């Protein structure tokens, strides 16, 4: 239990920050889920549109410090590769000779 005015203020600030962080994190993962759904459905135009929003959301999370910059970059790269691969035929292994 906070006893001093400074501690009371700190509790207030932490609660406010936690609420903001949670809302930003929820928005990020909602955006990533929308992209994953579009990829799973095979809808390339929708996936490309959702990819734009996902890349922005990942960049913002990294700049806020909610996500490590390298993790955000890695996720962006992998998502771009998944969307780029959507239009191609599945790669089959070459037949052994």
Protein Blocks (a to p, Z undefined) as FASTA:
>chain_A
ZZbfklmmmmmmmmmmmmmmmmmmmmmmmmmmmmmmmmmnopaklmmmmmmmmmmmmmmm
mmnopacfklmmmmmmmmmmmmmmmmpccddddddZZ
